[in-house]
Amino acid sequence: MGGDFIGNLMNDIQIEMPEFTIAKQVHELYNIKMSKIHTKIHKCFSPDRDDYFPSRDSLRDRNTREKIASLLKEAGDVCDEITHVINNYKQSQKNYFPKPPIIASMMENFTSPEFNETTNEQIHTVFPPERTLDFTFHYCGLEKHNFIQMFAAAHSHIESTKEPINFYYEPDVAGFCCGCRGNTSVTTMCKGDINANKHCAFFAMFNTMTGNSAIRRHLDKTPTEIQKMIGDETINGVWQGLSTDYVVDFLFGFAGYNYHKCIDPASFKHEIQTSINNGNPVITKTKDGKCYLIIGYNGDELIYPNTYPHDWTTTPPKPIEQINPKYDEIEGLFIFDEKGDRHYLLIDGLKNIRRVIEYTINEKLWEEYFDMLDSLPNASANERKTLMKQTDSANMYMYNVVTFTAAFNAEHLPNHALHKEFTSPGLKKLWDEINDLHEIIRDTGHKLGWFRRQKIWEINDPKQLSSKIAEFRKKLKKAKNADFRLLEIINQAIDIMG
């Protein structure tokens, strides 16, 4: 369509040059101004120009349509200028150079909310009115609605469909089951699907390589600088969803995918439909800070996978109605582009982990637990209850170690590029020790929950309270030492790979 339009436009506006005295003015308007407009319009249809608008996308992209409409208006204005010049010279020829009809027609078409039938047919040829990807990877039950979780799910889908020989290389590779009760008859979340476990293994890897699974935090919930870096904080009442530039850039670079972000609401529909029709899910962040995965569309309706959310505080867990965001709730999109070179490797992920653990040590975050224990004997019942509540909310930052060890010890896909690095000579012994240390830290997390369930704020006997504090202090010291040993192991692995 682009070539035909340009040719017709230029033929339509050929003029008979008036007398010499105004020829120069008309020449400048037509051959210079109109020529520049001609070039700009051509760029909108041609993929070979610097101002890149793929011809197959041009008509369905709102920004491109608006740009073409603006250029057509400029062309019309130039025609009016030429007419004005000529009419000033020859008052009797008021309609000597009327606005070319093709310009008026195209302006009407491009600015109209609805296109003519031919244009609509072209659009539907490229974008079917509805499409849903065959998405089979359910989310890991440990965490939901953060960027790392959505990235792992999208990555698993893309890899399994576009490089199945690598993803399904070993059908018996079990990946990693987090034990989230997702395969029970109550939730029917993953139904024991081995591919869901493979996805969980990738989630554990991505969660750990960013450093997120090594985080410890302040008991009073004040976000650390590391949490801010990763996006584990609330700003103006909105959780940041682990979607900072640091996390996004690292994960795409680590997995070896080019990407782009879109924050223009006018382009959301185009971006989503383009990605879905390319076979790629779209990661979206909503205005409330949560991240979701879009796997299809039906007109203006967005389609999401069923993540089977449940309220785990009830026995048995009760299903929660899944509410899927609409277009006006979206803040931005993260789009997978073509696969390219990896910008970050395992050694870069290990350095991220080292930075996180070193921060924990330097900020003395483990010491906050010991300070809390020291304050219990002299605290009132209400103060103890508050301290226990604060401590309990930090419990997940010990359970993070579950995905930490899974990154190194899950059953890996031997032919997948991201997993091959983990099998480098000399590393297995270190990974085995990580698995042992994870048991210590996880057990301390369990003990922390037990400590709260003992309702120590109701214990009035000083000896009984002192005994329980001493018991927990012993556990806590082992966990702290295990965390410090993890740092030593990570440094050893960096030396081996360096």
Secondary structure, DSSP 4 states (H G I P E B T S, - for coil): -HHHHHHHHHHHT------HHHHHHHHIIIIIIIHHHHHHHHHHH-TTSSS---HHHHTT-HHHHHHHHHHHHHHHHHHHHHHHHHHHH-TT-TTSSPPPHHHHHHHHHHHSSS--HHHHHHHHHHS-SEEE-----PPPTT--SSHHHHHHHHHHHHHHHHSHHHHTS-TT--------STTSTTT-SSTT-HHHHHHHHHHHHHHHHTTGGG----TT-PPPHHHHHHT-SEETTEE-TT--HHHHHHHHHHHTEEEEEE--HHHHHHHHHHHHHTT--EEEEETTS-EEEE-EEETTEEE------EETTSSSPEE-------GGGEEEEEEEEEE---S--HHHHHHHHHHHHHHHHHTTHHHHHHHHHHHSTTS-HHHHHHHHHHHHHTTHHHHTHHHHHHHHHS---TT-HHHHGGG-TT-HHHHHHHHHHHHHHHHHHHHHHHHHHTTGGG---HHHHHHHHHHHHHHHHHHHHHHHHHHHHHHHHHHHH-
